[in-house]
Amino acid sequence: MFGRALFVSLALCGTVWAAAGREGKAPEDIADVPSRELHAGDDAHDAHMRYYLIGPMRGAEAPEEGYGLVLVLPGGDGGPDFQPFVKRIFKHALPEDYLVAQLVAIKWTPEQKVVWPTGKTPVPEQEFATEQFVEAVVKDVAHGHKLNPRHIFALAWSSGGPAAYAVSLQEEKAVTGSFIAMSVFKPSRLPSPKAAKGHAYFLYHSPDDRVCPFRLAKGAEVILRQNEAKVELATYEGGHGWHGDLYGDIRRGIRWLEQAVLLAAEEEAGPPAGPVLLRDGFEYGAMTPNGWRQGAAVPGVKYIWDRRSASAGRASLCLQKTAQSFFPIAEWSRTVSHRGSMRKLRVSAQVRARQAAKAVIDVQFLAADGEWIEHEWAAYIGAKKASDPPADHDWKEYAGTVPIPRGTRQVRLALQIYGPGTVWFDELTATYAGP
């Protein structure tokens, strides 16, 4: 009885076209998105392991660290009718250094109910499980493109969700993060959740979903967290299906997965060597880099998380001021905890400037309750005298050492602009410099 109920629920989760992302003939807005039909595997199963490789864009340079890869298991069979929607995900929701592999489900028998069979939910005449299919596709894509092993993510919705959970719960797997939307979670039909440790899950579900109840996503969140997974449960309005700013939401989910994977790797490696308080390259986040806050709105100032200019990696924080005044001050800031008896802090950053009259790296010291103690400038960018020219240079290091006052329990690092001009910050490091 339970198996029949599961089959029915999985089948229903694939029948809603809005959720499945099935659209029909590709319109002109995605005519420039390349797609090839390929087959994975290295034996007689090859003909069944069909997938579409979407990207890279023509003329695009391969990223030095390798492409990220998003493996799509749609809420349906993943055939040609799903191509327009998945191409739009590639074009509008993913960073430029990603490829997409859209898997095509196999109909092993006419009576088959489960769209994406797994090792725990097999169907008659099945030659391989979806877990094997996914691993074979990753291997096949890697033959033609260098992949970033940290950024191999599954994106599944509706009837594709159970298979994505199964893929994530293998002991050995290439996939490092899973974006699972509007789907069911049935632990008894999955491998042991112990294998979720360190894996990143971005769960996306509407509380109004009447096809795949929201309580199942909540249950997944609880069980995965209990098994030391990184989990974020994001909600949206509208019930079962893709609604609202779906491409923006997918983009935010992928960014969250990138950061969660990085944090998991750092935790596994242990604390960094040396007395490092903070090291940040502004690479990960949703609307802003994780941990950073944009200051108050200032006339003539733009706060920019720049994905095109970086000293290293692919992002930096930027402040652009056109107003010909030095006040009010605009800043990006991040606050971190301070413990111990260290009395000096060395702060450094790579800085790029264009006609910057005055910008600083300000170090602010706070008590445990957040009460201000004092502040010190660790670095000054720009003209120190009225006769000096503004700062105008490509990336170079600015650094300074400041004393840590007694009573400090929090340190706020503030990247500030006073006068007109544009300044970028990257590779910020704060290191204890002495007792």
N, C-alpha and C positions, 0 to 999 in steps of 0.2 A: 504494500500500500504506500509506504514511504517513497519507494523508488518511482512509482507511477506519479505521485504528487510532485516529485522533483522534476521528472520529465515534463510534466505539464507546465510547471512554473518556468522552466528554462525555455520551453517553446513559446510561451506567452511573451516572455521578455524579448523575443526576437520579432514579434509581429507588428510592433508599432513603428511605422516608417520614420516618424520624426526622431525616434530614438535610434533607429538603425542607420540613419544617415543615407538613405537610398534616394537618389535624385533623378537619374536618367542621363541623357546626353550632356556632355561637357560643354558649357557655354564659353564665350570668348575670354572671360576674365581669368580663366586658368589654361588658356591655350598655350601659354609659354611654359607650363610646368611639364617637364619630361617624365615619362613613365614607360617602363619596359616590363613585359611579362616574362618571368623567369621560372626555373624549376630548381629546387634545392635537393640535397641528398646526394648520395654516391652509390646507389644500388638500384634495384628494380622498382623501388618506390618512387623514383624521381618524377614520374609522370603525374603522380598525385600531389606532390609537394609544390604546388603552384602558388606563386605570389607575384605582386607587382612592386617593382623597385621605383620609387618616386624620388627624383632628384639625382645628382645635384643639378642646379641651374646651369645652363650652358655658359661656359666661360668663367665659371666660379673657380676660385683657387681653393685647393684642398687645405683644410686647417692643419697646422703643424702637429697638434695633439691627436688628430684623427677626427673623423665625423662622429657625432652622436647618432644613434639609431633608435627610431621609434617603431616598434612592431605593433601593427594595428590588427586587433581581433574585433571586427564590428559586431553589432547586434543583428547579425544575419550572416549569410554565407560569404560575404566579402568579395563577390563577383564584380564584373564590370560596372553594374549599376551603382556601386558604391564609390567609383573612382572620382566623380566630381567633388563629393564631400571630403574625401580623404586628401585630394589634391589641395583643397582650400585649407585644410588643417596644415599641410606642409607649407603653403604660401603665407598664411595669415597668423598661424599660431605658434610656429616653431622658430627658434633661432636659425640664422643662416647656415650654421655649421652642422645641420642635422639632415639625415636621410630618413625616408619612411619606407618600411616594408609592409605592404598590405597583404595579409595572408588570405587565401581562398579556402574555405572549408570544403571538406569532401563529403559527398552524400554516398555513404557506403552501401546503403540499401534504401529502397523506396519508402520503407516504413520508419526510417530513422527519425527520432524526435529530438535528440540532443544535437545541437548545431556544431558544437566544438567538443567532441569526445576526448576524455582524458584517461589517464591510467586508472583512476578510481571510478569513472563513469564511462566504461567502454560500450560500444555498440556492436552488433553482429557484423562479422566480416571485416572488422577494422584491422588494418595492417600496421598502423602506428598511432600513437596518441598525440594530442596537440603539443604536449611538452617536447616530444621528439621533433615535431615539425618546427617549433620555434627555434630550438637549438640548431637544427639544420639550416634554417634561413640565416641566422646570425653568421654561421660558418660560411655560407655561400656568399653573403654580402661582403664579408671580410676578405674573400679571395680577390675581389676587384677594387676594394676601397679600404684604406687604413681606418680602423674604428677606434674611438676613445673607449676603452673598456669600462670606465666609470659611468658613461652616459649611454647605456643600452637599456631602454625603457619599453615596457608594454603599455599600450593604450587600448583599453577594452571597455565596451559598454554593453548593457543589456545582456543578451545571451552569450556574449564573449567574456563576461566577467568571471564566471566560475572557472573557465580554463586559465584565465590570467592568474587567479589565486593559485591554481594547481601548479602553474609554471613557477610562481614565486616560492613555492614550498618544496621545491626539489633541493636535495642536499648539495648538488653541484649544478650550477646554472650560470648562464651568461648574463641574464637579465638582472639589473641592479635596483630597478625601481619600477613601480606599477601604478599607473593612473587608471582607476577602475570606477566607472560611472554607472549609476542607475541599475545596479545588478543585485543578484542574490548572493548570500554567503551561507553555505551549508557545511559546517565543519566535518560532519560525519562522512561526507563525500569528498573530502580533501585529505592530503597527506598530513602528517603531524604538524601542528603550528609551531613546534620548536624550531623548525627551519626558517621561520620568519625573523629570527634574531638578526638585527642589523640591516634588514631589507627596508626599503623606503616605500610607503604606500600613500598615495594621494587619492582619497575616496571622495566622490562627487555625487551627491544625491539630493533629491528634492523631498522635503518632509511631506509633500502632498502626493507623492508617488503611490498610485493604487495598483500598479502592475507588479513592481518589485518593492515591497514595503520598506519604509525608511528604517524600521527597527532592525532589519537585517544588516544594514550598513553600520548602525550603532553597535550591534553585536560583533561585527568584524573589527571595529575600532577597539573594543574592549579586549577581545581575545588576542589580537595582534600586539597590542600594547603590553599585555601580560607576558607575552613571549619576546619582549625587548625589541620589537620592530619600531621603526620611525613612522608615525602615522599622523596624517592630517585629514580631518573630515570637514569638507567644505559643502555648504548647502546653496541651493538656488531655488527660485520660485517657478512654479508652472507645472509641476507633476512630471510624469515619465516622459522623457524626451530631451533633446537639446533645445534650450531656451535662452533668451537674453544674449548677453555678450559671450557667446560660447567660445569663440576663438581667443578672446582675451582671457577667459577662465582657463582654457587649456594651456595657454602660454604661462599663466601664473602657476598652474600645477606642475608644468615641466620645470620651471625655475625652482619651485619648492623641492622637487625631487633632486635636482642637481645639488642644492644645499644640503639636503638630508643625507645624500650619499657621501658628500664631503665630510660632514660631521661624523657619520658612522666610521669612515676610514680613519679620521683623527682619533676617535675614541679607541679604535682597535690598536692603533699605533702607540697610544699612550700620550702623556703630556709632551709638548715640544722640548727639544734640547735647549738648555739655557734658560735664563730668567725672563721669558717673553710674557709681557702682559697682554699684548694684542698684536696680531698680524692680519692685515686685511687688504685684499686687492679689489674689493667691491664687485665681485663677479656674480654673486647669487642673490636672489630675492624676487619679489613679485613687482610691486609698484616702485619700491626703493630697495637699495641693497639691505640685506638682512642686518638688523641692529641699528641702522642709521635713520636719523630723523631730520626732516627738512625744517628749517627755522620758519619764523613768521614771514608772511608776505611782505616784501619790501618793494616800493615803487621802483621800476626800472631794473629789477633783478630777476633773472631766470635761474631756477634750480634745475640742473640737468644731470641725469644718470646717463652718461655718454657711452654708448655701445660701439662707437666707431674710433675712439681715440683712447689709447692705453699705452703705458710704458711696458707693461707685460700683461699677458692674458688678453682680455677682450673688452674691458670696461674701466671707467674711471668716474670720479665725481667732479662736477664742474659747477662753477659759479660765474655768471655773466652779468655784468652791471653796466648799464648805459647811462644811468643818472649821474650827473656831474656833481656829486656830493659824497661825503665820507660817512654820513650817518643817515638812517640807522644801519646797523651792521647786519649782514645776512650770513647764515652759517648752516653747514651740515654738521651734525654731532652724533657721537655714540658714547654711551656711558658703560663702564665696566667696573667690576668690583676690585677693590684693592685689599690685600691681606698681607700680614707680615710686617717686618720692621725696616724694609728697604727705604732709603731716604732720598734716592735720586732716580730720575727717569729720563732715559734718552729716547727722543722721538725723532723719527726720520720719515721722509716721504719723497717719492718722485713727483716733481712739479713741472708743469708746462704753463707758460704764460704768454698772453698776447696783450700788449699795451696795458699791463696791470699796474695801476698806481699804488695800490696797497692791499696786500692780503697776508694773512698770518695763519700759523698753526698754533692754536691756543689750547693750553692744558689747564683744565679747571678741576679744582679739588673740592670734594664734597664730604660731609659727615655721613654717618649711617642713615640718618633720616632725610638725606638729600639737601641739608642746609649748606649754603655756600661757605667755604672757608677762604679761599683765595684763588688766583690764577697766575699763570706765567706764559709768555710767548716762547715757544720752542723754536720758531722760525719766522722770519720776516721776508716777504716777497714784494719787491717794488722799490719805489723811490723813498729813501730815508731823509733826503734833504730836498728843499723846494727846487734846487737846481739839477737834481738827479733825474735821469730819464726813467720812464716806467719799465718794468720788467717785460722783456720780450725775448723768449728763448724756447727751444724745444725741451724735451725731458731732461731734468737734472736733479740731483739729490739736494734737499734741504734738510738740515738736522740741527738739533740742539739738546742740551741736557738741563733739566730743571729740578729744583729741590722739591721733595714731597713733604708738606707740612704735617706735623703731628695731628692725630685725630682723623686723618684721611681714611675713608672707607670706600669711596667711589672716586673714579677718575673719569672725567668727561673730556674727550678729545674733540675739539671743534675746529673745523676748517672754515675760515672766515674771509669775507671780502669787505673792505671798507670803501675804497675808491673805485672809479670806473675801470673797466677792462674785463678780461676773461682769464680765469685760472682753472687748471685741471689738477687733481690730486690722484695719485695711484701708489700702490705698494707701501701703505702706511704701516710702520712698525713702532711699537712702544716697548722698550726693554729696560729692565732695572739695571742701573749703572753702578750701584755700589751700596754698602751698608749705611 
